[in-house]
Each structure stands twice: as C-alpha cells, then as structure tokens.
C-alpha cells in the first residue's frame, strides 16, 4: 500500500495496544473495485469453473497490483 500509514489501535480490555497499517480511502476504494471486478467476472463467466480463465487471471493480477499499491 503506497498511501498507507501506521495508526495506534488500543486493545479493548486494558491490554497493550498495537500499531496497525491502514490505507487511504482512495486506495481502499481502488482495491475494493478491483476485487469486485474479479468476483463479478468469476460469478458470470462460463469459462471459469474450478479454475480461473485468462481474463479472470488478468483481473486477479489487477487486484493484487491495487492491493500492493504498485503503480507501475
């Protein structure tokens, strides 16, 4: 995640907190949109059975790229 930052998250029952990496709203939206495209394709594609077709593989790669924040 290129737009990620670290935020402190306190624990609920008085235990020690921890740092958690969080993404920006725009980055989250891009990642969610890419994943939704992949899921929608897999749900409707007649060629996607137990394994993904070439188009689904491309959509999965787009999702993985969005998730990693790789803009190349």
CHARMM internal coordinates of N, CA and C (Angstrom, degrees):
IC EDIT
DIST 1 N 1 CA 1.4435
DIST 1 CA 1 C 1.5201
ANGL 1 N 1 CA 1 C 109.30
DIST 1 C 2 N 1.2927
ANGL 1 CA 1 C 2 N 116.07
DIHE 1 N 1 CA 1 C 2 N 113.47
DIST 2 N 2 CA 1.4539
ANGL 1 C 2 N 2 CA 118.84
DIHE 1 CA 1 C 2 N 2 CA -177.67
DIST 2 CA 2 C 1.5181
ANGL 2 N 2 CA 2 C 112.51
DIHE 1 C 2 N 2 CA 2 C -75.11
DIST 2 C 3 N 1.3367
ANGL 2 CA 2 C 3 N 118.86
DIHE 2 N 2 CA 2 C 3 N -32.58
DIST 3 N 3 CA 1.4518
ANGL 2 C 3 N 3 CA 121.62
DIHE 2 CA 2 C 3 N 3 CA 179.90
DIST 3 CA 3 C 1.5148
ANGL 3 N 3 CA 3 C 112.62
DIHE 2 C 3 N 3 CA 3 C -93.75
DIST 3 C 4 N 1.3042
ANGL 3 CA 3 C 4 N 116.45
DIHE 3 N 3 CA 3 C 4 N 20.12
DIST 4 N 4 CA 1.4677
ANGL 3 C 4 N 4 CA 120.49
DIHE 3 CA 3 C 4 N 4 CA -175.35
DIST 4 CA 4 C 1.5188
ANGL 4 N 4 CA 4 C 110.99
DIHE 3 C 4 N 4 CA 4 C -79.46
DIST 4 C 5 N 1.2936
ANGL 4 CA 4 C 5 N 113.42
DIHE 4 N 4 CA 4 C 5 N 154.06
DIST 5 N 5 CA 1.4563
ANGL 4 C 5 N 5 CA 121.00
DIHE 4 CA 4 C 5 N 5 CA 174.23
DIST 5 CA 5 C 1.5206
ANGL 5 N 5 CA 5 C 108.30
DIHE 4 C 5 N 5 CA 5 C -142.52
DIST 5 C 6 N 1.3100
ANGL 5 CA 5 C 6 N 116.20
DIHE 5 N 5 CA 5 C 6 N 168.70
DIST 6 N 6 CA 1.4636
ANGL 5 C 6 N 6 CA 121.19
DIHE 5 CA 5 C 6 N 6 CA -179.69
DIST 6 CA 6 C 1.5191
ANGL 6 N 6 CA 6 C 109.37
DIHE 5 C 6 N 6 CA 6 C -102.89
DIST 6 C 7 N 1.3370
ANGL 6 CA 6 C 7 N 116.11
DIHE 6 N 6 CA 6 C 7 N 135.43
DIST 7 N 7 CA 1.4563
ANGL 6 C 7 N 7 CA 121.87
DIHE 6 CA 6 C 7 N 7 CA 176.63
DIST 7 CA 7 C 1.5190
ANGL 7 N 7 CA 7 C 109.52
DIHE 6 C 7 N 7 CA 7 C -129.00
DIST 7 C 8 N 1.3168
ANGL 7 CA 7 C 8 N 115.09
DIHE 7 N 7 CA 7 C 8 N 145.34
DIST 8 N 8 CA 1.4603
ANGL 7 C 8 N 8 CA 120.91
DIHE 7 CA 7 C 8 N 8 CA 177.41
DIST 8 CA 8 C 1.5267
ANGL 8 N 8 CA 8 C 108.87
DIHE 7 C 8 N 8 CA 8 C -79.51
DIST 8 C 9 N 1.3304
ANGL 8 CA 8 C 9 N 116.72
DIHE 8 N 8 CA 8 C 9 N 131.55
DIST 9 N 9 CA 1.4581
ANGL 8 C 9 N 9 CA 122.87
DIHE 8 CA 8 C 9 N 9 CA 176.90
DIST 9 CA 9 C 1.5204
ANGL 9 N 9 CA 9 C 108.29
DIHE 8 C 9 N 9 CA 9 C -120.40
DIST 9 C 10 N 1.3325
ANGL 9 CA 9 C 10 N 117.67
DIHE 9 N 9 CA 9 C 10 N 110.90
DIST 10 N 10 CA 1.4602
ANGL 9 C 10 N 10 CA 119.47
DIHE 9 CA 9 C 10 N 10 CA 178.45
DIST 10 CA 10 C 1.5300
ANGL 10 N 10 CA 10 C 110.59
DIHE 9 C 10 N 10 CA 10 C -70.91
DIST 10 C 11 N 1.3070
ANGL 10 CA 10 C 11 N 115.43
DIHE 10 N 10 CA 10 C 11 N 149.35
DIST 11 N 11 CA 1.4682
ANGL 10 C 11 N 11 CA 120.09
DIHE 10 CA 10 C 11 N 11 CA 175.67
DIST 11 CA 11 C 1.5207
ANGL 11 N 11 CA 11 C 109.09
DIHE 10 C 11 N 11 CA 11 C -80.42
DIST 11 C 12 N 1.3040
ANGL 11 CA 11 C 12 N 117.56
DIHE 11 N 11 CA 11 C 12 N 154.74
DIST 12 N 12 CA 1.4528
ANGL 11 C 12 N 12 CA 121.68
DIHE 11 CA 11 C 12 N 12 CA -173.13
DIST 12 CA 12 C 1.5154
ANGL 12 N 12 CA 12 C 116.71
DIHE 11 C 12 N 12 CA 12 C -73.36
DIST 12 C 13 N 1.3154
ANGL 12 CA 12 C 13 N 120.32
DIHE 12 N 12 CA 12 C 13 N -36.46
DIST 13 N 13 CA 1.4678
ANGL 12 C 13 N 13 CA 121.60
DIHE 12 CA 12 C 13 N 13 CA -171.48
DIST 13 CA 13 C 1.5178
ANGL 13 N 13 CA 13 C 112.93
DIHE 12 C 13 N 13 CA 13 C -106.63
DIST 13 C 14 N 1.3027
ANGL 13 CA 13 C 14 N 116.82
DIHE 13 N 13 CA 13 C 14 N 37.07
DIST 14 N 14 CA 1.4545
ANGL 13 C 14 N 14 CA 119.39
DIHE 13 CA 13 C 14 N 14 CA 177.23
DIST 14 CA 14 C 1.5147
ANGL 14 N 14 CA 14 C 114.17
DIHE 13 C 14 N 14 CA 14 C 82.25
DIST 14 C 15 N 1.3063
ANGL 14 CA 14 C 15 N 118.32
DIHE 14 N 14 CA 14 C 15 N 2.67
DIST 15 N 15 CA 1.4587
ANGL 14 C 15 N 15 CA 121.22
DIHE 14 CA 14 C 15 N 15 CA 178.23
DIST 15 CA 15 C 1.5209
ANGL 15 N 15 CA 15 C 110.57
DIHE 14 C 15 N 15 CA 15 C -76.65
DIST 15 C 16 N 1.3151
ANGL 15 CA 15 C 16 N 116.30
DIHE 15 N 15 CA 15 C 16 N 176.43
DIST 16 N 16 CA 1.4585
ANGL 15 C 16 N 16 CA 118.97
DIHE 15 CA 15 C 16 N 16 CA 179.87
DIST 16 CA 16 C 1.5362
ANGL 16 N 16 CA 16 C 110.34
DIHE 15 C 16 N 16 CA 16 C -69.23
DIST 16 C 17 N 1.3051
ANGL 16 CA 16 C 17 N 115.51
DIHE 16 N 16 CA 16 C 17 N 146.95
DIST 17 N 17 CA 1.4595
ANGL 16 C 17 N 17 CA 120.52
DIHE 16 CA 16 C 17 N 17 CA 177.57
DIST 17 CA 17 C 1.5182
ANGL 17 N 17 CA 17 C 110.57
DIHE 16 C 17 N 17 CA 17 C -82.89
DIST 17 C 18 N 1.2997
ANGL 17 CA 17 C 18 N 116.09
DIHE 17 N 17 CA 17 C 18 N -173.80
DIST 18 N 18 CA 1.4560
ANGL 17 C 18 N 18 CA 121.66
DIHE 17 CA 17 C 18 N 18 CA 179.00
DIST 18 CA 18 C 1.5206
ANGL 18 N 18 CA 18 C 109.94
DIHE 17 C 18 N 18 CA 18 C -151.51
DIST 18 C 19 N 1.3074
ANGL 18 CA 18 C 19 N 115.82
DIHE 18 N 18 CA 18 C 19 N 162.02
DIST 19 N 19 CA 1.4598
ANGL 18 C 19 N 19 CA 121.64
DIHE 18 CA 18 C 19 N 19 CA 175.98
DIST 19 CA 19 C 1.5307
ANGL 19 N 19 CA 19 C 107.79
DIHE 18 C 19 N 19 CA 19 C -91.81
DIST 19 C 20 N 1.3385
ANGL 19 CA 19 C 20 N 115.61
DIHE 19 N 19 CA 19 C 20 N 138.76
DIST 20 N 20 CA 1.4603
ANGL 19 C 20 N 20 CA 120.80
DIHE 19 CA 19 C 20 N 20 CA -179.35
DIST 20 CA 20 C 1.5229
ANGL 20 N 20 CA 20 C 108.23
DIHE 19 C 20 N 20 CA 20 C -130.59
DIST 20 C 21 N 1.3152
ANGL 20 CA 20 C 21 N 115.70
DIHE 20 N 20 CA 20 C 21 N 136.66
DIST 21 N 21 CA 1.4535
ANGL 20 C 21 N 21 CA 120.94
DIHE 20 CA 20 C 21 N 21 CA 178.67
DIST 21 CA 21 C 1.5281
ANGL 21 N 21 CA 21 C 108.67
DIHE 20 C 21 N 21 CA 21 C -82.60
DIST 21 C 22 N 1.3229
ANGL 21 CA 21 C 22 N 117.01
DIHE 21 N 21 CA 21 C 22 N 129.96
DIST 22 N 22 CA 1.4608
ANGL 21 C 22 N 22 CA 121.65
DIHE 21 CA 21 C 22 N 22 CA -179.27
DIST 22 CA 22 C 1.5217
ANGL 22 N 22 CA 22 C 109.12
DIHE 21 C 22 N 22 CA 22 C -130.70
DIST 22 C 23 N 1.3358
ANGL 22 CA 22 C 23 N 115.69
DIHE 22 N 22 CA 22 C 23 N 148.38
DIST 23 N 23 CA 1.4549
ANGL 22 C 23 N 23 CA 121.04
DIHE 22 CA 22 C 23 N 23 CA 179.81
DIST 23 CA 23 C 1.5169
ANGL 23 N 23 CA 23 C 111.54
DIHE 22 C 23 N 23 CA 23 C -98.62
DIST 23 C 24 N 1.3069
ANGL 23 CA 23 C 24 N 115.29
DIHE 23 N 23 CA 23 C 24 N 165.74
DIST 24 N 24 CA 1.4589
ANGL 23 C 24 N 24 CA 120.61
DIHE 23 CA 23 C 24 N 24 CA 177.62
DIST 24 CA 24 C 1.5287
ANGL 24 N 24 CA 24 C 109.71
DIHE 23 C 24 N 24 CA 24 C -73.92
DIST 24 C 25 N 1.3343
ANGL 24 CA 24 C 25 N 118.65
DIHE 24 N 24 CA 24 C 25 N 158.60
DIST 25 N 25 CA 1.4668
ANGL 24 C 25 N 25 CA 120.84
DIHE 24 CA 24 C 25 N 25 CA 179.00
DIST 25 CA 25 C 1.5284
ANGL 25 N 25 CA 25 C 112.96
DIHE 24 C 25 N 25 CA 25 C -58.05
DIST 25 C 26 N 1.3327
ANGL 25 CA 25 C 26 N 117.73
DIHE 25 N 25 CA 25 C 26 N -39.53
DIST 26 N 26 CA 1.4636
ANGL 25 C 26 N 26 CA 120.51
DIHE 25 CA 25 C 26 N 26 CA 178.55
DIST 26 CA 26 C 1.5148
ANGL 26 N 26 CA 26 C 112.27
DIHE 25 C 26 N 26 CA 26 C -64.90
DIST 26 C 27 N 1.3115
ANGL 26 CA 26 C 27 N 115.48
DIHE 26 N 26 CA 26 C 27 N -39.88
DIST 27 N 27 CA 1.4587
ANGL 26 C 27 N 27 CA 120.60
DIHE 26 CA 26 C 27 N 27 CA 179.32
DIST 27 CA 27 C 1.5290
ANGL 27 N 27 CA 27 C 110.41
DIHE 26 C 27 N 27 CA 27 C -66.77
DIST 27 C 28 N 1.3176
ANGL 27 CA 27 C 28 N 116.01
DIHE 27 N 27 CA 27 C 28 N -41.30
DIST 28 N 28 CA 1.4626
ANGL 27 C 28 N 28 CA 120.57
DIHE 27 CA 27 C 28 N 28 CA 177.82
DIST 28 CA 28 C 1.5238
ANGL 28 N 28 CA 28 C 110.15
DIHE 27 C 28 N 28 CA 28 C -61.54
DIST 28 C 29 N 1.3247
ANGL 28 CA 28 C 29 N 116.79
DIHE 28 N 28 CA 28 C 29 N -42.73
DIST 29 N 29 CA 1.4618
ANGL 28 C 29 N 29 CA 121.51
DIHE 28 CA 28 C 29 N 29 CA -179.05
DIST 29 CA 29 C 1.5235
ANGL 29 N 29 CA 29 C 111.43
DIHE 28 C 29 N 29 CA 29 C -63.16
DIST 29 C 30 N 1.3282
ANGL 29 CA 29 C 30 N 117.43
DIHE 29 N 29 CA 29 C 30 N -43.22
DIST 30 N 30 CA 1.4755
ANGL 29 C 30 N 30 CA 120.75
DIHE 29 CA 29 C 30 N 30 CA 178.36
DIST 30 CA 30 C 1.5208
ANGL 30 N 30 CA 30 C 111.04
DIHE 29 C 30 N 30 CA 30 C -62.98
DIST 30 C 31 N 1.3143
ANGL 30 CA 30 C 31 N 116.54
DIHE 30 N 30 CA 30 C 31 N -42.72
DIST 31 N 31 CA 1.4601
ANGL 30 C 31 N 31 CA 120.53
DIHE 30 CA 30 C 31 N 31 CA -179.91
DIST 31 CA 31 C 1.5191
ANGL 31 N 31 CA 31 C 110.45
DIHE 30 C 31 N 31 CA 31 C -65.17
DIST 31 C 32 N 1.3144
ANGL 31 CA 31 C 32 N 116.76
DIHE 31 N 31 CA 31 C 32 N -44.48
DIST 32 N 32 CA 1.4604
ANGL 31 C 32 N 32 CA 121.19
DIHE 31 CA 31 C 32 N 32 CA 179.74
DIST 32 CA 32 C 1.5221
ANGL 32 N 32 CA 32 C 111.41
DIHE 31 C 32 N 32 CA 32 C -64.03
DIST 32 C 33 N 1.3192
ANGL 32 CA 32 C 33 N 117.64
DIHE 32 N 32 CA 32 C 33 N -40.25
DIST 33 N 33 CA 1.4557
ANGL 32 C 33 N 33 CA 121.82
DIHE 32 CA 32 C 33 N 33 CA 179.37
DIST 33 CA 33 C 1.5379
ANGL 33 N 33 CA 33 C 110.78
DIHE 32 C 33 N 33 CA 33 C -64.81
DIST 33 C 34 N 1.3220
ANGL 33 CA 33 C 34 N 117.01
DIHE 33 N 33 CA 33 C 34 N -41.24
DIST 34 N 34 CA 1.4631
ANGL 33 C 34 N 34 CA 120.66
DIHE 33 CA 33 C 34 N 34 CA 179.00
DIST 34 CA 34 C 1.5316
ANGL 34 N 34 CA 34 C 110.71
DIHE 33 C 34 N 34 CA 34 C -65.29
DIST 34 C 35 N 1.3244
ANGL 34 CA 34 C 35 N 117.35
DIHE 34 N 34 CA 34 C 35 N -41.54
DIST 35 N 35 CA 1.4630
ANGL 34 C 35 N 35 CA 120.68
DIHE 34 CA 34 C 35 N 35 CA 179.47
DIST 35 CA 35 C 1.5259
ANGL 35 N 35 CA 35 C 110.49
DIHE 34 C 35 N 35 CA 35 C -67.35
DIST 35 C 36 N 1.3269
ANGL 35 CA 35 C 36 N 117.33
DIHE 35 N 35 CA 35 C 36 N -40.50
DIST 36 N 36 CA 1.4632
ANGL 35 C 36 N 36 CA 121.41
DIHE 35 CA 35 C 36 N 36 CA 178.69
DIST 36 CA 36 C 1.5309
ANGL 36 N 36 CA 36 C 110.17
DIHE 35 C 36 N 36 CA 36 C -62.24
DIST 36 C 37 N 1.3299
ANGL 36 CA 36 C 37 N 117.62
DIHE 36 N 36 CA 36 C 37 N -39.72
DIST 37 N 37 CA 1.4659
ANGL 36 C 37 N 37 CA 121.13
DIHE 36 CA 36 C 37 N 37 CA 176.71
DIST 37 CA 37 C 1.5169
ANGL 37 N 37 CA 37 C 111.38
DIHE 36 C 37 N 37 CA 37 C -60.22
DIST 37 C 38 N 1.3252
ANGL 37 CA 37 C 38 N 116.42
DIHE 37 N 37 CA 37 C 38 N -42.74
DIST 38 N 38 CA 1.4635
ANGL 37 C 38 N 38 CA 121.12
DIHE 37 CA 37 C 38 N 38 CA 178.28
DIST 38 CA 38 C 1.5274
ANGL 38 N 38 CA 38 C 110.74
DIHE 37 C 38 N 38 CA 38 C -63.57
DIST 38 C 39 N 1.3398
ANGL 38 CA 38 C 39 N 116.90
DIHE 38 N 38 CA 38 C 39 N -47.96
DIST 39 N 39 CA 1.4657
ANGL 38 C 39 N 39 CA 120.28
DIHE 38 CA 38 C 39 N 39 CA -178.81
DIST 39 CA 39 C 1.5238
ANGL 39 N 39 CA 39 C 112.12
DIHE 38 C 39 N 39 CA 39 C -63.62
DIST 39 C 40 N 1.3355
ANGL 39 CA 39 C 40 N 116.36
DIHE 39 N 39 CA 39 C 40 N -42.46
DIST 40 N 40 CA 1.4653
ANGL 39 C 40 N 40 CA 119.85
DIHE 39 CA 39 C 40 N 40 CA 179.09
DIST 40 CA 40 C 1.5209
ANGL 40 N 40 CA 40 C 111.01
DIHE 39 C 40 N 40 CA 40 C -61.71
DIST 40 C 41 N 1.3167
ANGL 40 CA 40 C 41 N 116.18
DIHE 40 N 40 CA 40 C 41 N -41.34
DIST 41 N 41 CA 1.4681
ANGL 40 C 41 N 41 CA 119.75
DIHE 40 CA 40 C 41 N 41 CA 178.75
DIST 41 CA 41 C 1.5254
ANGL 41 N 41 CA 41 C 111.14
DIHE 40 C 41 N 41 CA 41 C -63.07
DIST 41 C 42 N 1.3221
ANGL 41 CA 41 C 42 N 116.58
DIHE 41 N 41 CA 41 C 42 N -48.87
DIST 42 N 42 CA 1.4690
ANGL 41 C 42 N 42 CA 120.41
DIHE 41 CA 41 C 42 N 42 CA -178.45
DIST 42 CA 42 C 1.5223
ANGL 42 N 42 CA 42 C 111.78
DIHE 41 C 42 N 42 CA 42 C -61.43
DIST 42 C 43 N 1.3226
ANGL 42 CA 42 C 43 N 117.04
DIHE 42 N 42 CA 42 C 43 N -31.78
DIST 43 N 43 CA 1.4658
ANGL 42 C 43 N 43 CA 120.72
DIHE 42 CA 42 C 43 N 43 CA -178.23
DIST 43 CA 43 C 1.5316
ANGL 43 N 43 CA 43 C 112.07
DIHE 42 C 43 N 43 CA 43 C -74.87
DIST 43 C 44 N 1.3184
ANGL 43 CA 43 C 44 N 117.94
DIHE 43 N 43 CA 43 C 44 N -24.05
DIST 44 N 44 CA 1.4671
ANGL 43 C 44 N 44 CA 120.09
DIHE 43 CA 43 C 44 N 44 CA -174.05
DIST 44 CA 44 C 1.5223
ANGL 44 N 44 CA 44 C 114.48
DIHE 43 C 44 N 44 CA 44 C -116.11
DIST 44 C 45 N 1.3016
ANGL 44 CA 44 C 45 N 118.76
DIHE 44 N 44 CA 44 C 45 N -11.55
DIST 45 N 45 CA 1.4702
ANGL 44 C 45 N 45 CA 121.61
DIHE 44 CA 44 C 45 N 45 CA -175.72
DIST 45 CA 45 C 1.5309
ANGL 45 N 45 CA 45 C 110.86
DIHE 44 C 45 N 45 CA 45 C -78.23
DIST 45 C 46 N 1.3398
ANGL 45 CA 45 C 46 N 117.05
DIHE 45 N 45 CA 45 C 46 N 124.83
DIST 46 N 46 CA 1.4610
ANGL 45 C 46 N 46 CA 119.24
DIHE 45 CA 45 C 46 N 46 CA 178.37
DIST 46 CA 46 C 1.5337
ANGL 46 N 46 CA 46 C 113.08
DIHE 45 C 46 N 46 CA 46 C -70.76
DIST 46 C 47 N 1.3375
ANGL 46 CA 46 C 47 N 117.65
DIHE 46 N 46 CA 46 C 47 N -19.47
DIST 47 N 47 CA 1.4639
ANGL 46 C 47 N 47 CA 121.31
DIHE 46 CA 46 C 47 N 47 CA -179.57
DIST 47 CA 47 C 1.5249
ANGL 47 N 47 CA 47 C 113.27
DIHE 46 C 47 N 47 CA 47 C -86.93
DIST 47 C 48 N 1.3239
ANGL 47 CA 47 C 48 N 116.92
DIHE 47 N 47 CA 47 C 48 N -14.30
DIST 48 N 48 CA 1.4654
ANGL 47 C 48 N 48 CA 120.76
DIHE 47 CA 47 C 48 N 48 CA 179.10
DIST 48 CA 48 C 1.5284
ANGL 48 N 48 CA 48 C 108.56
DIHE 47 C 48 N 48 CA 48 C -90.81
DIST 48 C 49 N 1.2949
ANGL 48 CA 48 C 49 N 115.51
DIHE 48 N 48 CA 48 C 49 N 106.95
DIST 49 N 49 CA 1.4528
ANGL 48 C 49 N 49 CA 120.03
DIHE 48 CA 48 C 49 N 49 CA 174.94
DIST 49 CA 49 C 1.5153
ANGL 49 N 49 CA 49 C 107.82
DIHE 48 C 49 N 49 CA 49 C -108.98
DIST 49 C 50 N 1.3132
ANGL 49 CA 49 C 50 N 115.68
DIHE 49 N 49 CA 49 C 50 N -112.73
DIST 50 N 50 CA 1.4697
ANGL 49 C 50 N 50 CA 119.92
DIHE 49 CA 49 C 50 N 50 CA 176.89
DIST 50 CA 50 C 1.5215
ANGL 50 N 50 CA 50 C 111.59
DIHE 49 C 50 N 50 CA 50 C -74.48
DIST 50 C 51 N 1.3230
ANGL 50 CA 50 C 51 N 116.83
DIHE 50 N 50 CA 50 C 51 N -21.69
DIST 51 N 51 CA 1.4686
ANGL 50 C 51 N 51 CA 120.03
DIHE 50 CA 50 C 51 N 51 CA 177.77
DIST 51 CA 51 C 1.5232
ANGL 51 N 51 CA 51 C 109.34
DIHE 50 C 51 N 51 CA 51 C -124.04
DIST 51 C 52 N 1.3011
ANGL 51 CA 51 C 52 N 115.17
DIHE 51 N 51 CA 51 C 52 N 158.40
DIST 52 N 52 CA 1.4653
ANGL 51 C 52 N 52 CA 121.14
DIHE 51 CA 51 C 52 N 52 CA -176.96
DIST 52 CA 52 C 1.5245
ANGL 52 N 52 CA 52 C 111.10
DIHE 51 C 52 N 52 CA 52 C -81.22
DIST 52 C 53 N 1.3339
ANGL 52 CA 52 C 53 N 115.70
DIHE 52 N 52 CA 52 C 53 N 143.08
DIST 53 N 53 CA 1.4588
ANGL 52 C 53 N 53 CA 120.60
DIHE 52 CA 52 C 53 N 53 CA 174.86
DIST 53 CA 53 C 1.5334
ANGL 53 N 53 CA 53 C 108.54
DIHE 52 C 53 N 53 CA 53 C -77.49
DIST 53 C 54 N 1.3208
ANGL 53 CA 53 C 54 N 116.70
DIHE 53 N 53 CA 53 C 54 N 177.68
DIST 54 N 54 CA 1.4674
ANGL 53 C 54 N 54 CA 121.00
DIHE 53 CA 53 C 54 N 54 CA -178.14
DIST 54 CA 54 C 1.5269
ANGL 54 N 54 CA 54 C 111.65
DIHE 53 C 54 N 54 CA 54 C -61.99
DIST 54 C 55 N 1.3175
ANGL 54 CA 54 C 55 N 117.80
DIHE 54 N 54 CA 54 C 55 N -39.62
DIST 55 N 55 CA 1.4625
ANGL 54 C 55 N 55 CA 120.61
DIHE 54 CA 54 C 55 N 55 CA 178.85
DIST 55 CA 55 C 1.5300
ANGL 55 N 55 CA 55 C 110.81
DIHE 54 C 55 N 55 CA 55 C -64.09
DIST 55 C 56 N 1.3243
ANGL 55 CA 55 C 56 N 116.66
DIHE 55 N 55 CA 55 C 56 N -42.06
DIST 56 N 56 CA 1.4698
ANGL 55 C 56 N 56 CA 120.62
DIHE 55 CA 55 C 56 N 56 CA 178.53
DIST 56 CA 56 C 1.5253
ANGL 56 N 56 CA 56 C 110.72
DIHE 55 C 56 N 56 CA 56 C -64.49
DIST 56 C 57 N 1.3129
ANGL 56 CA 56 C 57 N 116.70
DIHE 56 N 56 CA 56 C 57 N -38.06
DIST 57 N 57 CA 1.4721
ANGL 56 C 57 N 57 CA 119.64
DIHE 56 CA 56 C 57 N 57 CA 177.33
DIST 57 CA 57 C 1.5262
ANGL 57 N 57 CA 57 C 110.41
DIHE 56 C 57 N 57 CA 57 C -61.56
DIST 57 C 58 N 1.3319
ANGL 57 CA 57 C 58 N 116.30
DIHE 57 N 57 CA 57 C 58 N -41.14
DIST 58 N 58 CA 1.4625
ANGL 57 C 58 N 58 CA 120.13
DIHE 57 CA 57 C 58 N 58 CA 177.33
DIST 58 CA 58 C 1.5141
ANGL 58 N 58 CA 58 C 111.92
DIHE 57 C 58 N 58 CA 58 C -63.56
DIST 58 C 59 N 1.3401
ANGL 58 CA 58 C 59 N 116.86
DIHE 58 N 58 CA 58 C 59 N -40.88
DIST 59 N 59 CA 1.4622
ANGL 58 C 59 N 59 CA 120.80
DIHE 58 CA 58 C 59 N 59 CA 177.64
DIST 59 CA 59 C 1.5227
ANGL 59 N 59 CA 59 C 111.00
DIHE 58 C 59 N 59 CA 59 C -65.51
DIST 59 C 60 N 1.3287
ANGL 59 CA 59 C 60 N 116.76
DIHE 59 N 59 CA 59 C 60 N -37.63
DIST 60 N 60 CA 1.4626
ANGL 59 C 60 N 60 CA 119.83
DIHE 59 CA 59 C 60 N 60 CA 177.88
DIST 60 CA 60 C 1.5283
ANGL 60 N 60 CA 60 C 110.56
DIHE 59 C 60 N 60 CA 60 C -65.34
DIST 60 C 61 N 1.3204
ANGL 60 CA 60 C 61 N 116.52
DIHE 60 N 60 CA 60 C 61 N -39.87
DIST 61 N 61 CA 1.4664
ANGL 60 C 61 N 61 CA 120.06
DIHE 60 CA 60 C 61 N 61 CA 178.18
DIST 61 CA 61 C 1.5299
ANGL 61 N 61 CA 61 C 110.39
DIHE 60 C 61 N 61 CA 61 C -64.25
DIST 61 C 62 N 1.3319
ANGL 61 CA 61 C 62 N 116.91
DIHE 61 N 61 CA 61 C 62 N -38.70
DIST 62 N 62 CA 1.4744
ANGL 61 C 62 N 62 CA 120.61
DIHE 61 CA 61 C 62 N 62 CA 176.98
DIST 62 CA 62 C 1.5249
ANGL 62 N 62 CA 62 C 110.19
DIHE 61 C 62 N 62 CA 62 C -63.07
DIST 62 C 63 N 1.3256
ANGL 62 CA 62 C 63 N 117.01
DIHE 62 N 62 CA 62 C 63 N -40.20
DIST 63 N 63 CA 1.4676
ANGL 62 C 63 N 63 CA 120.90
DIHE 62 CA 62 C 63 N 63 CA 177.34
DIST 63 CA 63 C 1.5320
ANGL 63 N 63 CA 63 C 110.40
DIHE 62 C 63 N 63 CA 63 C -64.29
DIST 63 C 64 N 1.3174
ANGL 63 CA 63 C 64 N 116.55
DIHE 63 N 63 CA 63 C 64 N -46.60
DIST 64 N 64 CA 1.4677
ANGL 63 C 64 N 64 CA 120.12
DIHE 63 CA 63 C 64 N 64 CA -179.67
DIST 64 CA 64 C 1.5274
ANGL 64 N 64 CA 64 C 110.73
DIHE 63 C 64 N 64 CA 64 C -61.27
DIST 64 C 65 N 1.3247
ANGL 64 CA 64 C 65 N 116.72
DIHE 64 N 64 CA 64 C 65 N -38.82
DIST 65 N 65 CA 1.4701
ANGL 64 C 65 N 65 CA 121.40
DIHE 64 CA 64 C 65 N 65 CA 178.16
DIST 65 CA 65 C 1.5312
ANGL 65 N 65 CA 65 C 110.45
DIHE 64 C 65 N 65 CA 65 C -65.52
DIST 65 C 66 N 1.3315
ANGL 65 CA 65 C 66 N 116.89
DIHE 65 N 65 CA 65 C 66 N -43.11
DIST 66 N 66 CA 1.4660
ANGL 65 C 66 N 66 CA 120.64
DIHE 65 CA 65 C 66 N 66 CA 178.66
DIST 66 CA 66 C 1.5205
ANGL 66 N 66 CA 66 C 110.73
DIHE 65 C 66 N 66 CA 66 C -65.13
DIST 66 C 67 N 1.3151
ANGL 66 CA 66 C 67 N 116.77
DIHE 66 N 66 CA 66 C 67 N -38.29
DIST 67 N 67 CA 1.4622
ANGL 66 C 67 N 67 CA 121.03
DIHE 66 CA 66 C 67 N 67 CA -178.93
DIST 67 CA 67 C 1.5228
ANGL 67 N 67 CA 67 C 112.07
DIHE 66 C 67 N 67 CA 67 C -67.75
DIST 67 C 68 N 1.3293
ANGL 67 CA 67 C 68 N 115.78
DIHE 67 N 67 CA 67 C 68 N -36.30
DIST 68 N 68 CA 1.4603
ANGL 67 C 68 N 68 CA 119.23
DIHE 67 CA 67 C 68 N 68 CA -179.10
DIST 68 CA 68 C 1.5177
ANGL 68 N 68 CA 68 C 112.59
DIHE 67 C 68 N 68 CA 68 C -81.41
DIST 68 C 69 N 1.3388
ANGL 68 CA 68 C 69 N 116.54
DIHE 68 N 68 CA 68 C 69 N -13.81
DIST 69 N 69 CA 1.4557
ANGL 68 C 69 N 69 CA 120.08
DIHE 68 CA 68 C 69 N 69 CA -178.81
DIST 69 CA 69 C 1.5064
ANGL 69 N 69 CA 69 C 112.56
DIHE 68 C 69 N 69 CA 69 C 78.22
DIST 69 C 70 N 1.3067
ANGL 69 CA 69 C 70 N 117.27
DIHE 69 N 69 CA 69 C 70 N 15.32
DIST 70 N 70 CA 1.4719
ANGL 69 C 70 N 70 CA 122.77
DIHE 69 CA 69 C 70 N 70 CA 179.99
DIST 70 CA 70 C 1.5182
ANGL 70 N 70 CA 70 C 108.95
DIHE 69 C 70 N 70 CA 70 C -77.44
DIST 70 C 71 N 1.3178
ANGL 70 CA 70 C 71 N 117.82
DIHE 70 N 70 CA 70 C 71 N 111.46
DIST 71 N 71 CA 1.4560
ANGL 70 C 71 N 71 CA 122.15
DIHE 70 CA 70 C 71 N 71 CA -177.42
DIST 71 CA 71 C 1.5148
ANGL 71 N 71 CA 71 C 113.70
DIHE 70 C 71 N 71 CA 71 C -93.02
DIST 71 C 72 N 1.2896
ANGL 71 CA 71 C 72 N 118.39
DIHE 71 N 71 CA 71 C 72 N 4.99
DIST 72 N 72 CA 1.4694
ANGL 71 C 72 N 72 CA 120.95
DIHE 71 CA 71 C 72 N 72 CA -177.39
DIST 72 CA 72 C 1.4981
ANGL 72 N 72 CA 72 C 111.00
DIHE 71 C 72 N 72 CA 72 C -75.55
END
COOR INIT
IC SEED 1 N 1 CA 1 C
IC BUILD
